Amino acid sequence: MLEPAYQADVVVVGAGVAGLSAAHRLTRAGVTTMVLEAAHGVGGRMATEKIDGFRLDRVGQLLSTAYPELRRTPGLDGLVLRPFAPGVLLHGDGRHHRAGVQPGAGGARGALHAVRALATVPRPPSAPRPLRRPVAVPGRQVSVPRSRSGAPLGTAVDQARLGAALTRLAGTPAERLLARPELPAGEALAARGLPARTIDGFLRPLLAALLCDPGLTTSSRCADLALRSFARGRLCLPEGGAEALPELLARTLPPGTVHTGVRVTSVSTTSVTTAEHGEIRCRAVLVATDARAAAELLPGLRVPEFHPVTVVHHTTDEPPETEASLLLDADLGGPVAHTAVISRVDPSRAPAGRALVSSTVLGRPPGDVDTAVRMHLARLYGVSTARWETLAVHHTAEAVPAMRPPHDLRRPVRLLAGLYVCGDHRDTSTVQGALHSGHRASAAILTDLGAGRSMHAADPLPTVPRAA
């Protein structure tokens, strides 16, 4: 019997980072690949809105220089990462406290040295501890002392214990972390032998920011992986906005690989059907959409719960005097989980003379989210926010798939011979997880198709006659 005619060896449904990374590995192996995206741009949730010279991320997930897939994924050689200042700033008891890795310190040893250094900073006698939290009054300057070490991390002995724990975690192979007993992250923290002050003042707000999970219901194994990346690397952002990563992946694929504005309505092991071009025949199909869209194409696929994320972007010509740091609220005194003067981290995100302050609210946002965020930012930064201009408020109800225990970090990507699925809902709910799931899916496809076999050239998209 003659083989049927194929338009491509593999059709990838969805042009997010998982699908695009898989397409890179497939095309490099000589497999003709067609990527179909329903939207008119690539990237999915890694989208950036452009307003008056500002680049505003819709979700604003944090990346880490310790993510191995950022180095391994073909096509990302030209990605420019803008790191935050080492570690994080904590706002607690009306003060800023530095916690994390010192400049120039890397890996596990750097994590320990940084915490030891914080423990040795004496408390100036001229800076008494405030008795109450400053109150934000619109139009009035709010005084917050400069950054220093102290309360959220506990005593010097507590800080040394934290440093030792981060050091051990940084040097622990991922396989050992995945073999640990699994609990909700919040419960697991209490069993780690660290003082409650350190857990509540540092680890809880840090993990909430890394996991986008304010209740810390995430699997403790996923939380350990997130802390391991924090201890081994630097938090960072892609230069030019979150969209820079998927756009770079799309741009470095062979011309004609990615097709936007094409909506796939059904899939099988040998074809996809589109609303615009009818049936497209292939040898394998990879569904690389978000979890809900994937379940519509693949009935029976589990749809996880999601963590909502709201990002509020402000601009001012008088920015707070902070470093290019991620600022967390150790006191949990308002809706903002973390905030930063983003234009200090990545100057390309704001026009000259203007500062971009981006703040993330986790969970269900308050009714008047902008007013609540402004009041909280006034306390966190110690400045009046009354004259700040609101650029955008982006709420994404299904921003990050929940990873509650028991959570399988390596959910199957091969459903049937010829039908595959990938995305952050098959791995960890991070950019690292999305890229890694694409890596696993492409490896499974190459194995099933037969690595090294001769593949044919891709045909153009078919055209469907439209009714007059």
Stockholm file with secondary structure:
# STOCKHOLM 1.0

chainA/1-468         MLEPAYQADVVVVGAGVAGLSAAHRLTRAGVTTMVLEAAHGVGGRMATEKIDGFRLDRVGQLLSTAYPELRRTPGLDGLVLRPFAPGVLLHGDGRHHRAGVQPGAGGARGALHAVRALATVPRPPSAPRPLRRPVAVPGRQVSVPRSRSGAPLGTAVDQARLGAALTRLAGTPAERLLARPELPAGEALAARGLPARTIDGFLRPLLAALLCDPGLTTSSRCADLALRSFARGRLCLPEGGAEALPELLARTLPPGTVHTGVRVTSVSTTSVTTAEHGEIRCRAVLVATDARAAAELLPGLRVPEFHPVTVVHHTTDEPPETEASLLLDADLGGPVAHTAVISRVDPSRAPAGRALVSSTVLGRPPGDVDTAVRMHLARLYGVSTARWETLAVHHTAEAVPAMRPPHDLRRPVRLLAGLYVCGDHRDTSTVQGALHSGHRASAAILTDLGAGRSMHAADPLPTVPRAA
#=GR chainA/1-468 SS CCCCCCSEEEEEECCSHHHHHHHHHHHHTTCCEEEEESSSSSCTTSCEEEETTEEEESSCCCEETTCHHHHHSTTCTTCCEEECSSSEEEEETTEEEEESCCTTCCHHHHHHHHHHHHHTCCCCTTSCCCSSCCCCCTTSCCCCCCEECCGGGCSHHHHHHHHHHHHHHHHSCHHHHHTSCCCBHHHHHHTSCCCHHHIIIIIHHHHHHHHTCTTCCSBHHHHHHHHHHHHHSCEEEETTCTTHHHHHHHHTSCTTCEEESCCEEEECSSEEEETTTEEEEEEEEEECSCHHHHHHHSTTCCCCCEEEEEEEEEEESSCCSCCSCCEEETTCCSSEEEEEEHHHHCGGGSCTTCEEEEEEEESSCCTTHHHHHHHHHHHHHTSCCTTCEEEEEEEEEEEEECCCSSCCTTCCSEEETTEEECSGGGSCSSHHHHHHHHHHHHHHHHHHHCTTCCCCCCCCCCCCCCCC
#=GC SS_cons         CCCCCCSEEEEEECCSHHHHHHHHHHHHTTCCEEEEESSSSSCTTSCEEEETTEEEESSCCCEETTCHHHHHSTTCTTCCEEECSSSEEEEETTEEEEESCCTTCCHHHHHHHHHHHHHTCCCCTTSCCCSSCCCCCTTSCCCCCCEECCGGGCSHHHHHHHHHHHHHHHHSCHHHHHTSCCCBHHHHHHTSCCCHHHIIIIIHHHHHHHHTCTTCCSBHHHHHHHHHHHHHSCEEEETTCTTHHHHHHHHTSCTTCEEESCCEEEECSSEEEETTTEEEEEEEEEECSCHHHHHHHSTTCCCCCEEEEEEEEEEESSCCSCCSCCEEETTCCSSEEEEEEHHHHCGGGSCTTCEEEEEEEESSCCTTHHHHHHHHHHHHHTSCCTTCEEEEEEEEEEEEECCCSSCCTTCCSEEETTEEECSGGGSCSSHHHHHHHHHHHHHHHHHHHCTTCCCCCCCCCCCCCCCC
//
